[in-house]
Amino acid sequence: FALHYPRVAFTLKKGGGASASTSVVLRTSGNGDINGILSAAFGRDIPKHVLPVAGSVPGLGLTVDGVVTSPSYLGAKAGFVLFINHRLVSCSPLKTALTALYASLLPRGSHPFLYMALKLPSAAVDVNVHPTK
């Protein structure tokens, strides 16, 4: 959510149990700095390797905005954050397709990080239907 709403300050705390104190796991400033959020949430190396993604398909009413890592990024684990119409979505088929696309570009054992925000006409998306139903 911090990536999708960079102008909102977030603080994530981890509780230590009933008697232990909480500790801050993630804190963002809300100043709109995507690279700062990426660094704090996903590791200091990611901002050095991200490329912006933006585009639209006017006939479909589709717009996309986000960041993806360049082929120089050597991530040990794939990262995929997807928002559709401002809702956080888990979409395994899209994640699989995009990481397969990267497979030919990255060294063996490396994985990309992708953050994408898609906007579609609300009539084209039924939020109550899951693709596996």
C-alpha positions in Angstrom: 0.0 0.0 0.0 2.9 2.4 0.7 4.0 1.9 -3.0 0.6 2.6 -4.3 0.0 5.6 -2.0 3.4 7.2 -1.8 2.0 10.5 -0.5 0.6 8.8 2.6 2.9 8.1 5.5 2.7 4.5 6.7 4.1 2.9 9.9 4.1 -0.8 10.3 4.8 -2.2 13.7 5.5 -5.7 14.9 4.2 -6.7 18.2 6.3 -8.7 20.5 3.6 -10.5 22.5 1.5 -9.5 25.5 4.4 -8.2 27.6 6.9 -7.1 25.0 7.0 -3.8 23.3 6.4 -3.2 19.6 9.1 -2.4 17.1 8.8 -0.4 13.8 9.3 -2.6 10.8 8.5 -0.1 8.1 8.1 3.7 8.1 7.4 5.9 5.1 7.4 9.7 5.1 4.5 10.3 2.7 6.7 12.6 0.6 6.0 10.7 -2.6 9.5 9.2 -2.9 9.0 5.8 -4.5 12.7 4.9 -4.3 12.6 5.6 -0.5 9.7 3.3 -0.1 11.2 0.6 -2.3 14.4 0.8 -0.3 12.7 0.6 3.1 10.2 -2.1 2.2 12.1 -4.4 -0.3 15.8 -3.7 0.1 18.4 -1.0 -0.6 19.4 -2.5 -3.9 16.1 -2.3 -5.7 16.0 1.5 -6.3 19.3 1.3 -8.2 17.8 -1.1 -10.7 14.2 0.1 -11.2 12.7 1.4 -14.5 9.4 3.3 -14.6 6.6 1.8 -16.6 3.7 3.9 -17.8 1.3 3.6 -20.7 -2.3 3.4 -21.8 -4.6 1.7 -24.3 -7.3 4.4 -24.9 -9.6 2.1 -26.8 -9.8 -0.2 -23.8 -9.6 2.5 -21.2 -6.6 0.8 -19.7 -3.7 2.6 -18.1 -0.7 1.1 -16.4 1.8 2.7 -14.1 4.6 1.2 -12.0 8.2 0.2 -11.8 10.1 -2.9 -12.8 13.6 -4.0 -12.2 16.2 -3.9 -15.0 18.0 -7.1 -16.1 20.9 -6.0 -13.9 18.9 -6.7 -10.8 19.9 -9.9 -9.1 17.0 -10.7 -6.8 17.0 -14.0 -5.0 13.2 -14.0 -4.8 10.6 -12.7 -7.2 8.6 -9.7 -6.0 5.2 -8.8 -7.5 2.8 -6.1 -6.3 -0.3 -5.5 -8.4 -3.1 -3.1 -7.9 -6.2 -3.0 -10.1 -8.4 0.1 -9.7 -6.7 0.9 -6.4 -7.3 -2.6 -4.9 -4.4 -4.9 -4.0 -4.8 -8.1 -6.1 -3.0 -11.4 -6.1 -2.8 -12.8 -9.7 -0.6 -15.9 -10.0 -1.1 -16.3 -13.8 0.1 -12.7 -14.5 3.0 -13.1 -12.0 4.0 -16.3 -13.7 3.8 -14.8 -17.2 5.9 -11.7 -16.3 8.6 -13.7 -14.4 8.8 -16.1 -17.4 9.3 -13.1 -19.6 12.2 -12.0 -17.4 13.7 -15.5 -17.4 15.4 -14.9 -20.7 16.9 -11.6 -19.6 18.1 -12.4 -16.1 21.0 -14.7 -15.0 19.9 -18.1 -13.8 18.6 -18.0 -10.2 17.7 -14.3 -10.4 14.2 -12.9 -10.2 12.6 -9.6 -10.9 10.7 -7.1 -8.8 7.5 -5.7 -10.4 5.0 -3.1 -9.1 2.1 -2.4 -11.4 -1.0 -0.3 -11.0 -3.7 -1.0 -13.6 -6.7 1.1 -14.1 -9.7 -0.3 -16.0 -13.2 0.9 -16.5 -15.2 -0.3 -13.5 -17.7 -2.1 -15.8 -14.8 -4.3 -17.1 -13.9 -5.6 -13.6 -16.1 -7.6 -11.3 -14.5 -7.5 -7.9 -16.8 -10.2 -6.6 -15.6 -12.9 -9.1 -12.4 -14.8 -8.7 -10.8 -16.2 -11.9 -10.8 -19.8 -10.4 -14.6 -19.8 -9.8 
